[in-house]
Amino acid sequence: MKDAHQRNTILLSGYAKLPASTTAEAVFDILVVAVLFDNRTGTIVEAEASMVTELAKRFISNLMVGYNLNDGPEDLIESFDTYYHGNAKKALETAIRGIFNKYRDYVTEQNALL
């Protein structure tokens, strides 16, 4: 039996090509950003990115957790634009937009089932 957390969360992921000559690109080639969101509220409850350093992973997670996907990508991308000044900024923004596109598709599919 699934626990309550699993029943109420959905995983979405977004992908983007990392810029050349960065440590992350040398290790991963592709940036993956994955989020778990509460399907009752749209709020991100966990987030992870395929970054090399634990600091960058925590930083990205801290910016994303608590954000409501129903609010659209603009404010979250603006937060990254303000606070993240690493080489993977554009890749992060692309991956975040991918997550929001998948969320929009998920919501549309769920509404069609009603």
N, C-alpha and C positions, 0 to 999 in steps of 0.2 A: 504494500500500500504506500502510495506517495505521501510524504509529509505535507503539511499546509504550505510550507515555503515553495516546494516544487509545484504544487497545484496552482499556485498564484503567480508564478514567474515564467517569463518567456525569454529565451535567449535570442538576441539579434547580433549580427556581426557586420562590420564594414571593412573594406580592403582598399589599399592604395599602394602604389609603387613608391618606394622610398628613394630619396635623392641619392645619386651616386656619390661615392667617396665619403660616406658617413659610416660610423661603426655599426649602426643598426642595419644599414643596407648590406654591409659585409657579412653580417650574421644571418639576417632574415630575408633580404631582398624585397619582401612584401610586408607592409604594416597591416596588422590585424588589430582592430578594436572590437571588443566584444562587451556587450552589456546584458545584464539580467534586469528586466523591468517587471514591476507589479502590474499584472494585466487588469487589475481593478481600477488602478489610478493612473497608470502610465509613468510612474516615477521610477527612475533608475535606482536599483538597490545594490548592484555590484557592477564594477567596470574594470576592464583589464586591457592593456595594450602590449603588443609585442615589441617592447623597448628593451635595450640592453641593460640599463642600470635600474636597480630597484627604486632609486629616488625618482626617476622619470615615470616609472610605472605607478608609484604611489601618487605622484603629483597629478597625473592624468586621471587616475581613479578619483581622487579628491575633488577635482573639478567637475566630474560627471555625476558622481553619486548624489542623489537628492534632486537632480534636474528632472523636470517633468517633460516627457516626450511630446505631450499635447501642446507644449508651448512653441514647438517648431525649433529648427536648428539655429536660427540667427543669434539668439542670446548666448547659447553655448559656444558657438564659433567665435563670437565677440570676446567671451571669456578667454578662450585659447589665444586669440589675437592679442589680448591685453597681457596675459600672464605667462604664456609659453613663448620663449624666444629661442627654441632649438631649431636645428636644421630640418626636422620632420614636420614643421608647422603646416605646410600645405598638404602633406600626406595625411596628417591628422584631420584636417578640415574635410578632405575628400572622404575619408573613412567615416567621419561623423555624418556627412550628408548621405552616405550609403545606408547607415543605420536608420536615419530618419525616413528614407525612401522605403525601406523594408517595414518600418513601423506603420507608415501610411498604408502600405499594401495589406498589412496584418489587420489594421482597423477596418479597412474597406471590406476585406474578406469576412471579418466577424459581423459587420453590419449587414452583409448580404445574407448571413445565416439566420438573422432575426426575422 
